[in-house]
Amino acid sequence: MLAIRIDDFGDPSVLKLEEVPDPVAGADQTLIEVETAGVNFGDILVRKGEYFGRKALPVIPGWEVVGEALTADPDGAFGAGDRVVALLDGNGYAQRVAAPLRDTVPVPDSVSDQVALAMVIQGATAWRLLENLKPGQSVLVSGAGSGVTHLVVQLARLRGAGEIAVVSSGGEKSERVLELGADLVVRSEGDDTLQERLAAGLEGRRFDLAIDMVGGETLQAMLRQLRPGGRAVIYGVAGGEPAKVNTGALLKNGLTVSGLWLGYSEGWSLREIMAGLFELVETGKLAPTLGPTFPLARAGEAHRAVEARTGVGKVTLDCRNP
Ligand SMILES: NC(=O)c1ccc[n+]([C@@H]2O[C@H](COP(=O)([O-])OP(=O)(O)OC[C@H]3O[C@@H](n4cnc5c(N)ncnc54)[C@H](OP(=O)(O)O)[C@@H]3O)[C@@H](O)[C@H]2O)c1
């Protein structure tokens, strides 16, 4: 089969289409003939050798695929030949994958490959970030161009959130999150510090929940906008710098800071979350922002599109027509 393999870490040119051996399904796995693979921000970090330390080379990147299951689920969740979507432990930029049964989910006919893929990592992350949100609670989110943010804003609205504010680096991205249901946007770029900009832009508002994937100065500034007893959930460090957290302020204000990573699989079920997400998609209540689909061989261009930060939406790879 054909797959995109990384033999050296580096820029997008290291993503090379190669003939590689077919995967073999282990216990508790099914083989999937891949139609479309999802591209994620984390794939960029894998390619650069920066994802939670370097993975051993060679690497086939990619954590989510949609395609045809070649064997049935023993518990009856899907049959052989059914269209399924799966969350993987890597090796997704390929024409065939071995996927864990418990993270393989049937896709409703009315849901496109691109939408199904946007529901896996981005959708499940957004769902889990809001798990403990109570109606009326206010939310402050970083990253107006992020696919996860676009789903967080819509899901928070559906769950009866109070005010939703988004920290944004750019004009069109700001308009998009306002269309999706955010109440206000604060620009992250300017001459003064982010802390000063947030304080001015939010005009004294305090938030129950801060959701951050930038880290560094952004998270530090967002923590200052929490009300006493508020919570922050961190799910990424896209800016590359972890934040220095003032533990004294956490103590004094009774704040909680926690991390969320989908790779930590205890205590949640992808199948249950996907069922909830697909229901919202099918009833027209939730719609991810979709970006371009590239042939598998052009995975490098797909990575450039994600790295450009132009807010293009969910980027995918066509593995049927590589
Ligand atoms: N913990 C988990 O399990 C999990 C799951 C999914 C995603 N993530 C992480 O969450 C983040 C967003 O994922 P996504 O799928 O929504 O990605 P995405 O749609 O590609 O959006 C990327 C986001 O990262 C921001 N960004 C990129 N480079 C940046 C930089 N140098 N400084 C500041 N911001 C930067 C972008 O900012 P702009 O808005 O300004 O363009 C954009 O909001 C990524 O860091 C990803 O690794 C984590």
Ligand as a Chemical Component Dictionary entry (heavy atoms), coordinates in Angstrom:
data_LIG
# 
_chem_comp.id                   LIG 
_chem_comp.type                 NON-POLYMER 
_chem_comp.pdbx_formal_charge   0 
_chem_comp.three_letter_code    LIG 
# 
loop_
_chem_comp_atom.comp_id 
_chem_comp_atom.atom_id 
_chem_comp_atom.alt_atom_id 
_chem_comp_atom.type_symbol 
_chem_comp_atom.charge 
_chem_comp_atom.model_Cartn_x 
_chem_comp_atom.model_Cartn_y 
_chem_comp_atom.model_Cartn_z 
_chem_comp_atom.pdbx_ordinal 
LIG N1  N1  N 0  -5.104 17.748 23.996 1  
LIG C1  C1  C 0  -5.601 17.137 22.941 2  
LIG O1  O1  O 0  -5.968 15.963 22.979 3  
LIG C2  C2  C 0  -5.721 17.934 21.675 4  
LIG C3  C3  C 0  -6.671 17.581 20.724 5  
LIG C4  C4  C 0  -6.818 18.387 19.588 6  
LIG C5  C5  C 0  -5.990 19.484 19.416 7  
LIG N2  N2  N 1  -5.052 19.762 20.347 8  
LIG C6  C6  C 0  -4.211 20.949 20.213 9  
LIG O2  O2  O 0  -5.067 22.056 20.166 10 
LIG C7  C7  C 0  -4.564 23.058 19.309 11 
LIG C8  C8  C 0  -5.629 23.409 18.293 12 
LIG O3  O3  O 0  -5.936 22.274 17.521 13 
LIG P1  P1  P 0  -6.878 22.435 16.250 14 
LIG O4  O4  O 0  -7.159 21.098 15.759 15 
LIG O5  O5  O -1 -8.000 23.331 16.569 16 
LIG O6  O6  O 0  -5.855 23.142 15.252 17 
LIG P2  P2  P 0  -6.078 24.157 14.059 18 
LIG O7  O7  O 0  -7.485 24.154 13.588 19 
LIG O8  O8  O 0  -4.997 23.878 13.088 20 
LIG O9  O9  O 0  -5.785 25.555 14.762 21 
LIG C9  C9  C 0  -4.510 25.814 15.272 22 
LIG C10 C10 C 0  -4.610 26.877 16.330 23 
LIG O10 O10 O 0  -3.322 27.061 16.873 24 
LIG C11 C11 C 0  -3.010 28.447 16.916 25 
LIG N3  N3  N 0  -1.580 28.613 16.717 26 
LIG C12 C12 C 0  -0.806 27.992 15.803 27 
LIG N4  N4  N 0  0.470  28.394 15.945 28 
LIG C13 C13 C 0  0.472  29.287 16.939 29 
LIG C14 C14 C 0  1.492  30.072 17.548 30 
LIG N5  N5  N 0  2.765  29.993 17.153 31 
LIG N6  N6  N 0  1.143  30.900 18.550 32 
LIG C15 C15 C 0  -0.136 30.976 18.954 33 
LIG N7  N7  N 0  -1.157 30.261 18.417 34 
LIG C16 C16 C 0  -0.825 29.433 17.431 35 
LIG C17 C17 C 0  -3.796 29.032 15.769 36 
LIG O11 O11 O 0  -3.949 30.398 16.049 37 
LIG P3  P3  P 0  -4.870 31.393 15.214 38 
LIG O12 O12 O 0  -6.244 31.201 15.770 39 
LIG O13 O13 O 0  -4.306 32.706 15.498 40 
LIG O14 O14 O 0  -4.761 30.970 13.803 41 
LIG C18 C18 C 0  -5.079 28.230 15.799 42 
LIG O15 O15 O 0  -5.985 28.776 16.713 43 
LIG C19 C19 C 0  -3.266 22.519 18.763 44 
LIG O16 O16 O 0  -2.218 22.975 19.600 45 
LIG C20 C20 C 0  -3.427 21.019 18.922 46 
LIG O17 O17 O 0  -2.179 20.363 19.001 47 
LIG C21 C21 C 0  -4.908 19.030 21.467 48 
# 
loop_
_chem_comp_bond.comp_id 
_chem_comp_bond.atom_id_1 
_chem_comp_bond.atom_id_2 
_chem_comp_bond.value_order 
_chem_comp_bond.pdbx_ordinal 
LIG N1  C1  SING 1  
LIG C1  O1  DOUB 2  
LIG C1  C2  SING 3  
LIG C2  C3  SING 4  
LIG C2  C21 DOUB 5  
LIG C3  C4  DOUB 6  
LIG C4  C5  SING 7  
LIG C5  N2  DOUB 8  
LIG N2  C6  SING 9  
LIG N2  C21 SING 10 
LIG C6  O2  SING 11 
LIG C6  C20 SING 12 
LIG O2  C7  SING 13 
LIG C7  C8  SING 14 
LIG C7  C19 SING 15 
LIG C8  O3  SING 16 
LIG O3  P1  SING 17 
LIG P1  O4  DOUB 18 
LIG P1  O5  SING 19 
LIG P1  O6  SING 20 
LIG O6  P2  SING 21 
LIG P2  O7  DOUB 22 
LIG P2  O8  SING 23 
LIG P2  O9  SING 24 
LIG O9  C9  SING 25 
LIG C9  C10 SING 26 
LIG C10 O10 SING 27 
LIG C10 C18 SING 28 
LIG O10 C11 SING 29 
LIG C11 N3  SING 30 
LIG C11 C17 SING 31 
LIG N3  C12 SING 32 
LIG N3  C16 SING 33 
LIG C12 N4  DOUB 34 
LIG N4  C13 SING 35 
LIG C13 C14 SING 36 
LIG C13 C16 DOUB 37 
LIG C14 N5  SING 38 
LIG C14 N6  DOUB 39 
LIG N6  C15 SING 40 
LIG C15 N7  DOUB 41 
LIG N7  C16 SING 42 
LIG C17 O11 SING 43 
LIG C17 C18 SING 44 
LIG O11 P3  SING 45 
LIG P3  O12 DOUB 46 
LIG P3  O13 SING 47 
LIG P3  O14 SING 48 
LIG C18 O15 SING 49 
LIG C19 O16 SING 50 
LIG C19 C20 SING 51 
LIG C20 O17 SING 52 
# 
